[in-house]
Amino acid sequence: MQGKTIEILKKIPGFQDLKSDDLEKISKISTYKNLSKGTTIFFEGDLGEAVYFLKSGKVKIYKTTLDGREHIFNIVGSGDVFAEVTLFNNIPYPASTEVIEDAEVGVIKNRDLEKLIKENAEIALEIIKVFSKKLFESQQKVKELALGDTYARTAQTILKLSKENGIKTSEGIELKLDISRQELANMIGTARETVSRALSQFKKEGSIDLKGKKMTIKNMEKLRDWLD
């Protein structure tokens, strides 16, 4: 089992460049949970006591506004790390998480990882690199929300999802992600009706094709044109 865990850890950003003996140390403090779709891993405000990574499945990271609306920050998939912001900070989880596709989740308790990092400089350096990249991505998202046109943000989100969850077919690139219009709107930070108008425009111009929740990207370049 430990050998299998090490192979999984090698695929995770932040761990992939570590030596085998360092990966073995991390594998010894890792546990796994099989979670069904709809399961909440933790709620915003819960004590931040662990770092998580996905072996398989998908998880959405979101916040609920005071008026009950949901804003999705990200959808993470196999090999992604999340909740690492609580490491070294002793803070509650800043967002909630829900399994949206049956998942096998790796769990590393913060106290165990912090102790390991303090004793291993190489592991500490790789973790810092991951944190820096995540911070940059968060800053970019804030910038996009503040400055970006809704149609441009919608196009950009679809392109991002196609890169992470797209499968090439004879029709184009199909998004292998069961996501509703409302969830897409939550990711973009706008109203469902606005996203529906953007999707209708993209379909009309031939950029995408829609059949229920199924979306196929027909023309990447036309979608990219919205980003200019």
C-alpha positions as CSV (number, residue, x, y, z in Angstrom):
1,M,0.0,0.0,0.0
2,Q,2.8,2.4,0.9
3,G,4.4,2.0,-2.6
4,K,1.1,2.9,-4.2
5,T,0.8,5.9,-2.0
6,I,4.2,7.1,-3.0
7,E,3.2,6.8,-6.7
8,I,0.2,9.0,-6.0
9,L,2.3,11.6,-4.1
10,K,4.7,11.9,-7.0
11,K,1.9,13.3,-9.1
12,I,1.1,16.1,-6.7
13,P,2.5,19.5,-7.3
14,G,4.9,20.2,-4.4
15,F,5.8,16.6,-3.9
16,Q,6.7,15.5,-7.4
17,D,10.3,16.7,-7.2
18,L,11.0,15.1,-3.8
19,K,13.3,12.2,-3.3
20,S,11.9,8.8,-2.7
21,D,12.9,8.7,0.9
22,D,11.1,12.1,1.5
23,L,8.0,10.8,-0.3
24,E,8.1,7.7,1.9
25,K,8.1,10.0,5.0
26,I,5.0,11.8,3.7
27,S,3.3,8.5,2.8
28,K,3.7,7.3,6.4
29,I,1.6,10.3,7.7
30,S,-1.0,10.1,5.0
31,T,-4.4,8.4,5.3
32,Y,-7.2,7.9,2.7
33,K,-11.0,8.3,2.7
34,N,-13.5,7.1,0.0
35,L,-16.2,9.8,-0.1
36,S,-19.5,9.8,-2.1
37,K,-20.8,12.6,-4.2
38,G,-22.5,15.2,-2.0
39,T,-20.3,14.6,1.0
40,T,-19.0,17.7,2.8
41,I,-15.4,17.3,3.7
42,F,-15.3,20.4,5.9
43,F,-17.3,23.6,6.3
44,E,-16.0,27.2,6.3
45,G,-15.2,28.1,9.9
46,D,-14.3,24.5,11.0
47,L,-11.0,24.1,12.7
48,G,-8.3,23.9,10.0
49,E,-6.5,20.7,11.1
50,A,-5.4,19.0,7.8
51,V,-4.2,19.3,4.3
52,Y,-6.0,17.3,1.6
53,F,-5.2,15.9,-1.8
54,L,-7.2,14.0,-4.4
55,K,-6.3,10.6,-5.7
56,S,-9.5,10.5,-7.8
57,G,-12.8,12.3,-8.2
58,K,-13.6,16.0,-8.0
59,V,-14.3,18.5,-5.1
60,K,-15.7,22.0,-5.3
61,I,-14.3,24.7,-3.0
62,Y,-16.9,27.4,-2.2
63,K,-18.2,30.1,0.1
64,T,-21.8,31.0,1.0
65,T,-22.7,34.7,1.0
66,L,-24.8,36.3,3.7
67,D,-27.9,36.1,1.5
68,G,-27.4,32.4,0.9
69,R,-25.8,32.5,-2.6
70,E,-22.9,30.1,-3.3
71,H,-19.7,31.3,-4.9
72,I,-17.4,28.5,-6.2
73,F,-13.7,29.4,-6.0
74,N,-12.4,26.3,-7.7
75,I,-13.1,22.7,-8.7
76,V,-10.1,20.4,-7.9
77,G,-9.4,17.1,-9.4
78,S,-7.0,14.1,-9.2
79,G,-3.5,15.2,-8.0
80,D,-4.7,18.6,-6.6
81,V,-3.9,19.8,-3.1
82,F,-6.4,21.9,-1.1
83,A,-6.8,23.5,2.4
84,E,-3.1,24.0,2.6
85,V,-3.7,27.6,3.6
86,T,-4.2,26.3,7.2
87,L,-0.8,24.9,7.4
88,F,1.4,26.8,9.9
89,N,-1.4,29.3,10.4
90,N,-3.7,27.8,13.0
91,I,-6.8,29.3,11.4
92,P,-10.2,27.9,10.5
93,Y,-10.9,26.7,7.0
94,P,-11.7,29.9,4.9
95,A,-14.2,28.0,2.6
96,S,-16.3,24.9,2.4
97,T,-15.7,21.8,0.3
98,E,-18.1,19.3,-1.2
99,V,-17.5,16.1,-3.2
100,I,-19.1,16.5,-6.7
101,E,-17.8,13.3,-8.1
102,D,-17.1,10.2,-6.0
103,A,-13.6,10.7,-4.6
104,E,-10.7,9.1,-2.9
105,V,-9.2,11.8,-0.7
106,G,-5.8,11.8,0.9
107,V,-5.5,13.4,4.3
108,I,-2.4,14.7,6.1
109,K,-2.8,16.2,9.5
110,N,-1.2,19.6,9.8
111,R,0.6,18.8,13.0
112,D,2.3,15.8,11.4
113,L,3.2,17.6,8.2
114,E,4.5,20.7,10.1
115,K,6.8,18.5,12.1
116,L,8.0,16.7,9.0
117,I,8.7,20.0,7.2
118,K,10.6,21.5,10.1
119,E,12.9,18.5,9.9
120,N,13.3,18.4,6.1
121,A,14.5,21.5,4.2
122,E,13.7,20.1,0.7
123,I,10.1,19.3,1.6
124,A,9.8,22.9,3.0
125,L,11.1,24.4,-0.2
126,E,8.7,22.5,-2.4
127,I,5.7,23.4,-0.2
128,I,6.7,27.1,-0.4
129,K,6.7,26.9,-4.2
130,V,3.2,25.5,-4.2
131,F,2.0,28.2,-1.9
132,S,3.5,30.9,-4.1
133,K,1.8,29.5,-7.2
134,K,-1.6,29.3,-5.4
135,L,-1.2,32.9,-4.2
136,F,-0.5,34.1,-7.7
137,E,-3.6,32.2,-9.1
138,S,-5.8,33.7,-6.4
139,Q,-4.5,37.2,-7.2
140,Q,-5.2,36.6,-10.9
141,K,-8.8,35.5,-10.1
142,V,-9.4,38.7,-8.0
143,K,-8.1,40.8,-10.9
144,E,-10.3,39.0,-13.4
145,L,-13.4,39.4,-11.2
146,A,-12.6,43.1,-10.8
147,L,-11.7,44.0,-14.4
148,G,-13.0,41.3,-16.6
149,D,-16.1,41.4,-18.8
150,T,-18.7,38.7,-17.9
151,Y,-18.5,37.1,-21.4
152,A,-14.7,37.1,-21.2
153,R,-14.8,35.6,-17.8
154,T,-17.2,32.9,-18.9
155,A,-15.0,32.1,-21.9
156,Q,-11.9,32.0,-19.8
157,T,-13.6,29.7,-17.3
158,I,-14.8,27.3,-20.0
159,L,-11.2,27.2,-21.5
160,K,-9.8,26.5,-18.0
161,L,-12.3,23.7,-17.4
162,S,-11.6,22.2,-20.9
163,K,-7.9,22.1,-20.1
164,E,-8.5,20.4,-16.7
165,N,-11.5,18.2,-17.6
166,G,-11.7,18.1,-21.4
167,I,-11.8,15.0,-23.5
168,K,-11.1,15.1,-27.3
169,T,-13.9,13.6,-29.4
170,S,-14.9,13.7,-33.0
171,E,-17.2,16.6,-32.2
172,G,-14.6,18.7,-30.4
173,I,-13.5,18.9,-26.8
174,E,-16.2,17.6,-24.4
175,L,-16.2,18.8,-20.8
176,K,-16.3,15.7,-18.6
177,L,-17.8,17.6,-15.7
178,D,-21.4,17.4,-14.4
179,I,-21.9,21.1,-13.7
180,S,-25.1,23.2,-13.7
181,R,-25.5,26.7,-15.1
182,Q,-25.8,27.9,-11.6
183,E,-22.6,26.3,-10.5
184,L,-20.8,27.7,-13.5
185,A,-22.2,31.1,-12.6
186,N,-21.0,30.7,-9.1
187,M,-17.5,30.0,-10.4
188,I,-17.5,33.1,-12.5
189,G,-19.1,35.3,-9.9
190,T,-22.2,36.4,-11.7
191,A,-25.9,35.6,-12.2
192,R,-27.1,32.3,-13.8
193,E,-29.1,34.4,-16.4
194,T,-25.9,36.3,-17.4
195,V,-24.0,33.0,-17.9
196,S,-27.0,31.6,-19.9
197,R,-26.8,34.6,-22.2
198,A,-23.1,34.2,-22.7
199,L,-23.4,30.5,-23.4
200,S,-26.2,31.2,-25.9
201,Q,-24.0,33.7,-27.7
202,F,-21.1,31.2,-27.8
203,K,-23.4,28.5,-29.2
204,K,-24.8,30.9,-31.8
205,E,-21.3,31.9,-33.0
206,G,-20.3,28.2,-33.2
207,S,-17.8,28.2,-30.3
208,I,-19.6,25.6,-28.3
209,D,-22.4,23.1,-28.5
210,L,-24.8,22.5,-25.6
211,K,-27.0,19.5,-24.9
212,G,-28.4,19.7,-21.3
213,K,-25.4,19.8,-19.0
214,K,-23.1,18.4,-21.7
215,M,-20.9,21.1,-23.3
216,T,-18.6,20.5,-26.3
217,I,-16.1,23.1,-27.4
218,K,-16.2,23.4,-31.2
219,N,-13.8,26.3,-31.8
220,M,-11.1,27.2,-29.2
221,E,-9.9,30.3,-31.1
222,K,-13.3,31.9,-31.2
223,L,-13.5,31.5,-27.4
224,R,-10.0,32.9,-27.0
225,D,-11.0,36.0,-29.0
226,W,-13.3,37.0,-26.1
227,L,-10.2,37.4,-23.9
228,D,-8.7,40.1,-26.0
